[in-house]
């Protein structure tokens, strides 16, 4: 488990897909097979440090010049699975979303327009030759999107209380088949209860993304740096996936009051995080 870095960790959470080696064509499969045997596999902290380092120069490097050949690696039941970082692709996609998070003067101060425009042109040229490209990692800041919780059950939750310089960990992992099944069930319940909602739209989007991967993949929700924004007691008592599952189950049986109670617990738990984001 990585130790707490002296670098301030961004308050980001992650939804990751780990695919088995069989999902990759050669020669990429061979690369990941050799990579997985490395004794010095990098951590999420290493990825963050590299990204932060790119922002230090003047002008900043908005998107890495070259694509990363690193990945996160999991081995379960004798099966090696990898989650490629694809930092450059994710950087391009995140750049397109910045305008939704920052007003123009702040955005121009962070990344000058000339830097953003060049990165956009580079992405458009690259995408023309890679129209089916998709990332293995989705990122959210200062929150865990509610639709992510739909993919998991409470008994898939793993909480490790940080001690002795180790940072706490809160994450969920589930087989791809279970994640897809829960998306389908959740969508049926939501569509029967309401005509349209942002939750439905978000769940449809996540479901389409999951369909791009091998059926023997694993899906992981990692609270990432957000664990540093939540008190230890709050983390330990956080069972948001259980609340979402209870709310969807209530909708299926027509129990509007039960669904509202579950949603209320979820809103109350995450209000403190939203307040921190506003204060920041």
N, C-alpha and C positions, 0 to 999 in steps of 0.2 A: 504494500500500500504506500503511495507517495507521501512524503512528509510535507508539512505546510511550508510553502515557499515564502521568501521575503517579498516577492512580487505580489501586489494586490490582485487577487483572483477576480476576474470579471464574474458578475452574477448571472451566469448562463447555465441553462439546462440543455440536455441533449437526448434526442431519440435516435438510436443507432440500430443498424441492421448488420448482423454478422453472418456472412454467407460461407457455406462449406467450400473447400478448395475445388470441388467438382463443378461449381457454378462458373468458374473462370476458364476461359479458353487459354490454350498455350499461345505464347510463352508466359503469359501473365500468371498462370497457375503455378508454373515452376518457380517464378520469382517469389510468390507468396509462400510456397512450401519451404523454400530456403530461408525466407525472412522469418517465418514462424519458429525456426530453430535457433534464432539469434539469442544469446544470453543477456543482451542489453536492450530489450524491447523498450521503446519510449512510452511515456505515460501521457495522459491528457494534459498534465502540467507542462510537459515538454512542448506539446503542440501550441499551448497558449503562449509560452515564452517566445517561441519563434514568431508567432503572429504579432505580439507586442513589439518585438524587436524591429519588425518591418515598419512600424509607425514612428520610430525614433528619428530616421533621417529627415532632412529637409531638401526637397519636398518628400513627404512620406510615400512609402510603397503601398499603394492601395490594395494591390493583388500581387501575390508572388509571381516572379517572372517564369518560374518553372513549376510544373505540377509535382506535388509531393509523392514520393514512392514509399511512404510509411503507412502503417495501419495499426489498429488495435487487434489483438489476437486473443481468442478464447479456445480452450480445448475442453470439451465435455464429452463423457462417454466414449473417449477415443477418437472423437471427430474434431478436427482442427477447423476453426472458422475465423475469417478475417473481416474486418470492417475498415476498408481503405479510407484514409483521411480525405483525399481529394480536396486539399486546402485551397487550391487555386479556383476550382469550380465553385466551391462554397463561397469564396471571397467575391467572385463576380456576382453571384446571386444575392449575397448580402448587400452588396453595393447598390443594387437596384431597389432595395427596401429601405435604405437610409432616409430617403426623403419623407417617408411616413413617420419617422421617429424624431427628426430634428427640423427646426425651422431653417430656411435658407441661409441666414447669416451664420448660424452655428455650424451648419454643414460645410459652408465655404471655409470657415476657420479650421475645421477638422481636416477636410480634404479639399484643396483648391479645385475649382471647376475644371481646370485643364487636366488635372490628374484623373478626375472622375471620367471626363469625356474620353481620354485615351484608353482607360480601362474598359469603358463601354464598347469602344470600337474594336478593341482586342477580343472581347467576348463575342461580339457579333461575327467576327471572322472565324473564330474557333468553332462557334456553334454551328456554322454552316457546314463544317466537316464532321460534326459530332451531334447530329440532331436528336439522338436518343440518350444523350448523357443525363445521368441523374446521380445525386449524391447518396452516399450510404448513411449520412448523418444530417439530422435536422437540428437546428439550434433555436432556442428562445431565450430572451433576457428578462430577468426579474419576474419570471412566472413559469409555471408548467401549464401549457394549454390544456383545457379540460378534455379535449378530444383525445389527447395522448393517454390519459388515465383509462379511457374506455378499453384499451388494448390489454389491460392487466387485471389480475385478481389479487386480493389482499394477501393470499398465502404465497404469492410470488415476490413479496416485498422482502428486501434485505436491508437491515439497518445495522451499521457498525458505529458504535460510539467512539469518537476520537479520543485518544489518551496518549500521553507520553510523547507529544510532538507529532503524532499521527492525526490526519484530518478525518472528520466523520464522513461516512458514506451512506447515502440513501438511494437505493435503486430497485428496479423491478426488471425481471427477465422472463420471457415467455417464448414458447415455440411459435413459429410463424403461423402454423395452422390455427392455433388458438387465437392469435391476434386477429387474423382475418375473420374467424368465426364471430368474435366479439364485436368487430366493426359491423358485420352484417346484422347481428341481433340488435345492436344499438341503433342502427339506422331504421330498422323496422319499427322499433318502439317509439323513436322520436317522430318519425313521419306519421305514425298513427295518432300521435298526440298533438302535434303542431304542424301547420302548413309549411312553414319555413323558419329557419333560425341560423345564426352564425355557427352554432354548434353542429348542425347538420352539414353545412357547407364545409366546415373544417374536417369533419369525420369522413365525408366523401373524398376530400383531397388526400387525407392520410391513407384511406383505403386504396385509392388508385396508386399511390406511391408504393405501398406494400406489395401490390400485385406485380411489381417490376422485379421482385427478387425470388430466389430459389425457395421452394416450399419447405426445405429442411433448414432454413435460416433460423436464427434466434433474434428476437427483438428486445432491445434494452432501453429503459427510461432511466436516465442518470440525473440526479439533482445537481451534479456538478458543483460549480462555485456558489450556487444558491444556499448550500448548507451553511455558509459563513454569514448569511443574512438572517438566519433563523436560530433562535435560542435552542440549546440542546433539548430542553423539555418539549419544545414545539416539534422538533424533528422526531423525537421518540414517539410522540402521540399522533404524528401525521399518518392518517390512513385514508388519504384522499381517494385512492382507487376504490376502496371499499364504499365510500360515500357515493361516488359516481355509479358504481354497480348497483347500489341500493336504490338510487334515484331512478335508474333505467328499469330495474325490476318493478318498482312501484308504478311507473308509467305503463308497463306491459299489463299489469293487473287493473289498470284504471284508477289507481290510488293517487290522485293529484296532491292530496295533503301530504302523503308520505314522500312523494317526489320533492315537494317544496321544502320539507324538513331536511332532507339529505342535501339539497342544493344550498340551503341556508347555512348548514355546517361548513360546507365547502367555502362559501363566500366569506364567512367569519374567519376561517383559518387563514385565508390568503389576503385579508384586508390589511394586515400588518405589513406584509411584503409590498403591497401597492403603496402604502403610506411611505415606506422607506424609499421607494423609487421616486415618489413625488418630492421627498425631502432632498434626495440626491440631485 
